[in-house]
């Protein structure tokens, strides 16, 4: 049966009936398990950032009202002294808003696969900042309890960046494949997965 039946939806450009999403994902997994695993890792990082966003916006966590005191608590542990922590604590509204915006951006970027490569760079820089501000509480002996999540996050961002995250089930891939990407050089750096 070559023509799509009246009850089955047709895919664009007359390519026949659409297959269910889980069948398409299974086919992609069989064709490129490495690429699909990298994209699943991307979605996992998006879920982590989305959970962080839930903690930020939940009023019972008092993220915004307590931001100044939390920033000051990093003063004794920041690499290079308390200067950065004191500066952030002196401007809590600005830095709390930046943190909330950054968290929302990374959640959306990784979950949907939008500007994936840029999100890897932004996430990596954020992890470096968080690691440096918590340096002595992480690597102080005695006193440190574990290395924390940020070295692992840095490794994940590197894998996502080099592995072409955003190749499957991603807005980046759809934009690139349909020819809607503008400014090709910039688009390739910011969003394009491996081709």
Secondary structure, DSSP 8 states (H G I E B T S, - for coil): --S--TTS-B-GGG--B---HHHHHHHHHHH-HHHHHHHHHHHHHHHHHHHHHHHHH-GGG-TTTTHHHHHHHTTTTSTT-SHHHHHHHHTHHHHHHHHHHHHHHHHHHHHHTSSHHHHHHHHHHHHHHHHHHTHHHHH-TTT-----SHHHHHHHHHHHHHHTTTSSS-HHHHHHHTT---SHHHHHHHT----
